[in-house]
Structure formats: structure tokens, C-alpha cells
Amino acid sequence: MNSTYPKFNPHSSAKLPHKNKVPSVANHQHQGHKVEATYKERGAKVGSAEIIYTTEGKNPRAEWFSQPAQLQPDHKITATLPPEATHYFICLTDENNFFVTYPDLPKMNKQRKDPKQEKFSFSDAALKLK
């Protein structure tokens, strides 16, 4: 099925070693469908980066796709998304196998406007291209 292996969640309530060393995205920008971001390491090196994107706008049942991003010098990553992409997340995996998303999904989930809202749309939390 070409699936990925599990990764650690830095927001887990479990006492996981190295949880306090995860990197973070410092800033990002996109011009057209070219995405660039810089990140900060806080003790653990970034091992890989990817962009998770959708082509279905705000559809709550949207399909999301993963695409590798290129690690550049000076803590930068770059990627070019397909023209159909509408929303995206920047994702980092550190050397301890922690998976970090930007924007931060747990924080976005807590900031829902309607606390009775049961369905969470990833597009509401994602960065917009269009």
C-alpha cells in the first residue's frame, strides 16, 4: 500500500524521550505554487521534510497527498506543489522520529469557533494557495 511508518507526536501527553527537542517552522512563504520555509532546531536535527496538500479546497472529505520537500542549507526547505493544490501543511520529521506540522494541528483544533462542532476540517487549519 506504500504507506509510511508511524512517527511520534510531540503533543502526546506521554513522557517520550526527546519530546522537548523537536524543531519548529519559523516562517514560510509561497509564490504561486513554490513554497519556502525556514525552521529552527531545538536540539534534534531535521531528518526530512514534506508538504501535505489537497486539491479539493474546503471539502471536509478532501483527499490529502504527501510530497517530499528539499532540505536546503541554512535551515530552509523548498517544494513546488502541483497547480491544482489549494491548501497545504509543512511537515518536519526530526532525527528522533517526531512529526511536526505547520500550522500546528492540535492548537488549531483547540481554537475551533464552535465547541460543539464535531467535524474538524483540515482545510480550515491549512495554509491556503488559492
N, C-alpha and C positions, 0 to 999 in steps of 0.2 A: 504494500500500500504506500510505500515511500514516505512513511511517517517519521516524525522526529522523536528523539528520546526525551524523557521528562527532564525538566530543569527545576531548580529551586526558586521559590517565591520569596523575595526579600521582605514581603509584608506578612509572612507567616507568623503566627503567634508562637510557633515552636522555637526553642532555643537552638538555632542552627549555627554551626561554626562559620565564621567569616561573613555573617549577615550584615555586620556593620561596615564592611569594606566595599560594598557594591558601588559601581560607577553611576554617574547620572549624566543626563544630557544637559549641557549648559545653555545652548541656544541652537536654533535651527532657522533655516530659510529655504524657500523654494522659488525658483524662477521657471515658470512653465512647469514642466514635469521633472526638472532636475532638482534634487534635494541635497542639501548640505547641512551637516550638523557638527557641532563640537561637543566633546564630552569631558567630564572630569573623572579622574581615577581617584578613589579614596582608600587605596591600599591593595585593591585587586586589579590586575590588568584586564583590559577588554580583549577577549579572545576572538569574537566575531560580532558582526552587526548585520541586521536585516531590516527590511521595510515590509510591513504587513499592510496590504491595501485592499480596497474594494473598488469595483467598477459600477456598483449599484446605488450610489448616493445614500440616501437615508432609509433605504428599505430595511426594516427591522430583521428581515430574514436574509440579508445580504450574504453572499459568499465572500470570504476573505482569502487572499493569496499571499504567499511569502516570496520575497525576492532578496537575494544576498545584497548587502551594501559593501562598498570597498572601504577598508581601513586605510587612512592616509596618514602621513606624518603630522605632528603637532595635534594629536588627538582629534582628528577630523574624520568624518565618514561622508561618502558621496554615493548617490544612486540616481538612476534615471528610471522613472516609472512609465508604464505604457500610457499612451494618450487617453485611454478610456478610464484611467484611475480617477476617482473622485475624492477619496478620503484615505488617510494613511496614519500609521504609527511607526515610530523609530524604535527599534529594539536592540538591546545590547545583551550579550552573554559574556560574563566575566570568566576568569580562569578557574573559579570555584563552582562554575555551572549555575550561577544565579542569573535569572532572566529579568531584565529591567525594561519597562515600556515607557515611552514618552509620546503623548501625555500619560501621566500616571493613572492607570485604571482604577485602583482602589480609591484614590482621592476623588476621582470623578464620580464613582458610584455613590460615595457618601454625600455628594453635593447635588443629588437629584432634587429637582424643584418640588416634586410631589412625593412625599414619603410613602404614600400608598401605591405608587406606581410599581408594578411587579416586573414589567419588561424593561430591560436596560438595552438601549441601542448603542452599539459600539461606535456608530457614526456620530452620535452626539458628543462623544469624548474625543474622537479622532481629529487630526489636523485636516483641513479642507484644501483641496486643489482647485475646485471649481465653485 
